[in-house]
Amino acid sequence: MRKVADCRRLDGDDACTLTIAGEPDEVVRAAVEHVVTAHGHADTPELRAQIQGVLKDGAGGRSGTADSKAVAGAYLGELVGTFILVFTIIATVTAAGLRHPTAGSPYGSLSIALANGVALAALVGGLGHISGAHLNPAVTMALAAIRRFSWRHVPGYVAAQMLGGILAALATWAIRGNAARTITHLGATNPQPGVSDGRALLVEILITFVLVLVVTAAATDDRFPTVLAPLVIGLALAAAVFIGGPSDGAAVNPARGLGPMIVSGSFGGWWVSLVGPVIGGVLAAVLYDRVIRKGAPAPVQPTQVGGLRPERP
C-alpha cells in the first residue's frame, strides 16, 4: 500500500491531504493511523466514521445519527469479536483438558497457543477497521493511557469485552457439557498448584507486555506495515501463551480470564487476571510511545567484507 501525506497548519487547525492506494479497509486503517500518529487525535469510533464518510461521500463526514451508529457498531464489534476470541480459546482448552480429539490424539499444549494466535490474527484482520479490534480491556486501557484511544469510550469497550468473555464461557459450557465446568473450570486462568498469586501476577504483567508492545507498534506507528498487523499481533499472543500457560493458563486479557471464572465459579487468583494484564499493557504502551517510537534505523554505510569493498556505480 502506498501513502503520501501533505499536512500543514491553516488558521490554527490541521489541514491534511492524503493520497493512499490500497483496498478500502486498508485505506481507512491507514488514514486513521495517520490522523492519530501525525496529529495526536484519539482513535474513536466517531473518527473512523468520519473518515469512512469522507472516503464514501467525498466531503464533510457524517451526521450525528451515522456517528451514533458507528459507535454502536464498534461496541458490537468488540462484543462479538471478544466472544469469538475467548470462545475459540476456552473451547480448545476444555477439549484438551477433557481429552476430546478431533481425530487421532487429543489436543495438547501447542493447540492452545495456536488457537490464541490464529483467532486473534483473524479477528484483527476482520474487525480492525470497525472497532480497532482491541478485544481486550488491557489493550483498550493501554491505548487510552497514551491518548491513542478516547477515555470516553473505555467503559463501553470494556463492558462489551467482558460481556463477550462471559457469553463465550456460557457457550463453551453449552457445547462441552457439565464436565467442562466442573473438571476444567471452562479454562479459567487460576494459578497452577505451587504457583503463588504473586508469581502469577508477574507472569501476567510480562506476557501482556509482550502482546501490547506489538499492538502499540502496529496500531499507533504509521511506519509500521499495516498489512502485517494481524499476523504479528496473533504471533505475539501465541508467544505470550507459550510463556505463561504453564504458570496460570495465560489470561493476557481480563475478559478471557474472568469470563470463565464467573461462569464456572472458580475464582482462585481472580485478581491476577484483572490487574496483571492492565499493568503490563500500560507499561508496554508507555514505553513504546515515549521511548521506542523515537528510534530509527541507522543509515547503511558501505562496509568492507572479506577484504573487498562494494564497487560504486
Stockholm file with secondary structure:
# STOCKHOLM 1.0

chainA/1-313         MRKVADCRRLDGDDACTLTIAGEPDEVVRAAVEHVVTAHGHADTPELRAQIQGVLKDGAGGRSGTADSKAVAGAYLGELVGTFILVFTIIATVTAAGLRHPTAGSPYGSLSIALANGVALAALVGGLGHISGAHLNPAVTMALAAIRRFSWRHVPGYVAAQMLGGILAALATWAIRGNAARTITHLGATNPQPGVSDGRALLVEILITFVLVLVVTAAATDDRFPTVLAPLVIGLALAAAVFIGGPSDGAAVNPARGLGPMIVSGSFGGWWVSLVGPVIGGVLAAVLYDRVIRKGAPAPVQPTQVGGLRPERP
#=GR chainA/1-313 SS CEEEEEEEEETTEEEEEEEEESCHHHHHHHHHHHHHHHHCCCBCHHHHHHHHHHHHHSSSCCCHHHHHHHHHHHHHHHHHHHHHHHHHHHHHHHHHHTTCCSSSSCCCHHHHHHHHHHHHHHHHHHHHHHHCCCCSHHHHHHHHHTTSBCGGGHHHHHHHHHHHHHHHHHHHHHHHCHHHHHTSGGGCCCCCTTCCHHHHHHHHHHHHHHHHHHHHHHHHCTTSCGGGHHHHHHHHHHHHHHHHHHHHCCCCSHHHHHHHHHHHTCCTTHHHHHHHHHHHHHHHHHHHHHTGGGCCCCCCCCCCBTTBCCCCC
#=GC SS_cons         CEEEEEEEEETTEEEEEEEEESCHHHHHHHHHHHHHHHHCCCBCHHHHHHHHHHHHHSSSCCCHHHHHHHHHHHHHHHHHHHHHHHHHHHHHHHHHHTTCCSSSSCCCHHHHHHHHHHHHHHHHHHHHHHHCCCCSHHHHHHHHHTTSBCGGGHHHHHHHHHHHHHHHHHHHHHHHCHHHHHTSGGGCCCCCTTCCHHHHHHHHHHHHHHHHHHHHHHHHCTTSCGGGHHHHHHHHHHHHHHHHHHHHCCCCSHHHHHHHHHHHTCCTTHHHHHHHHHHHHHHHHHHHHHTGGGCCCCCCCCCCBTTBCCCCC
//
